[in-house]
Each structure stands twice: as structure tokens, then as C-alpha cells.
């Protein structure tokens, strides 16, 4: 109870009851349905866009081409350079997968960002972790990669032992962890803020008749925050993708 | 019925949940101080750079979002930690 408003505990806001196959490891609830829907939407979006390739793109094809161009220009060429263009399909798919999961936060009747559960962010972060390590080992050899990762260039030898330890933690442990936490916590925080203002609006609307006008203010803020969450959904997908690009780029071209 | 043992147990439980709530607030509040200052510095300097050199605005904006993401992660660690703390 906060100021007389009964705020539900956080498990009521993020844990959904099982719909099918309850109490098995393959149980399906709303979050899983959001993930599956996002996979299908991503697949069919590019499938429809690539079905008939017109010289002057219109509709879905135009949208897909401009988004691919966006990932190419502002993510890959900025972070990896021209020889990272082979990662274009991976990064475009990841951007749209994360974005579609996030955007369910503001879709009416769904209104839950799948990334507010840590499963998919953690899995994607582990995927990125394996990917940049494998790319680094393949490009520089195992010892060269580890040496370039943990020893920053141009450091005095005296503080090197301390710095190697810190760099090792920050590169191999904090990187995937922070990548997952960043996406997860942003979406969870957004969801909680929307829930808070929705509950506040409903509570004030349900009060005495002369007090109903007060519900206008949290409701107006709720609408504004919905628009803000669209921005956050796109921005978090972008940041997740560009950080993947940065990490793979650092493995490809070590600092000298 | 005033049973002193039950009253003491109830008081301890309330004390614990109250202290947990205070701890959560302190954890998130403390974790938000540094990143708040940091994001302010990042964005402020990015705006200065964009105003001085408008043709580089695209590159500066991308780098600014990267800097924000790195800085913000610390605040989000605190946010998650405040949920992990349980009484």
C-alpha cells in the first residue's frame, strides 16, 4: 500500500500464468507467445519484402530496404568498417527481433515487453559473447586475442598487473552481463512506470465523483510516457545492435 | 489478547520489511547519482560538439548514444539490485 493505492507486487506484473503445457519445461505463457510472434513477424517482414524485388521499392520493401540501409550506414560502417558487412544479416535480424519484442509494450491488449523477462536478453548477450570471442580468436589467434583484450596499449608497466585484472573482468564478464541487464532493466523499468501511472489513473477515477477530474493528470502523463516508450523500444534495440557491432569490431581490429 | 511473544515477532517482521524498503531506496538512489552526472556530461559535451560542428552531428549522436548506454548500465545494475534485495 502506497498512499492508499494497492500496488501489486512485481511478480504479478511480470509473471504470467501458463496457457498450455502447464508445469512442464515447455510451458507456454504470454511471454513465450510474444517471443514466437516476434520471430514470425521478423521472418515474414523480410520474406514479404524480398518476395518480388522491384527497382523502385514501395511499401514493405521500401521499409525493409531503408532499415537495412540504416543498419549498414550507422551501425556497421561506424563500428566495424567495410569488412564487417558480412555481419549485416545477423545485425539486421537481431535489431528487428529485439525491436518487435520491445514494441509489444505499447500494443493494446498485449502491453508487456517480452524483454522485461531476462531470458531472451541473456540468451542474445551470451550469443554475442560467443560471437565476439570466436571472431577474435579466429582473427588474432588465441593468445594474441587475449593479450590484445586485457592489455590496453600504452600503459606503464607498474600498474599493468592491476589493469590486466580489471580489463579481464570488464571484457569477459561485465560485457555480456551489462548487455543483458541494460535491455532487460530498461524494458522492465518502462513497464513498471506505465503500470504505475495506469494504476494511479484507475484509482483516482474510481474515487469520489468530484475527484474524478484529478485522473486527467496521470492519464495525460500515461499517454506521454507511452510515446516515450516507443522511443525507448527503438533506442534499446539500436543500442543492443550497435554494442554488438562495437564488440565484434573490437575483436576484428584491436587497438594498437 | 496481547501475547508479548507474538507482538515481538510481528514487530520484528515489520521492522525487517521496513528496513528492506529503506535499503532498496538507498541502493537505487545511490546507484543513480553517478550515472546521472555522467549522462549529463556525455549529452552536454555532445551538444557542444554538435553546435560547433553541425556536419559531424550524425557521428556525434551515434557516439553519444553509445556513451549513454555505457553510463546508464551502472544505474540499471542498481535498479536490478534493488529488486534482488529481499527481506
Interface residues (C-beta under 8 A of the other chain):
Chain A: X10 X74 X78 X178 X181 X182 X184 X185 X186 X188 X189 X235 X238 X239 X242 X243 X246
Chain B: X58 X59 X62 X65 X66 X69 X72 X73 X76 X77 X79 X80 X83
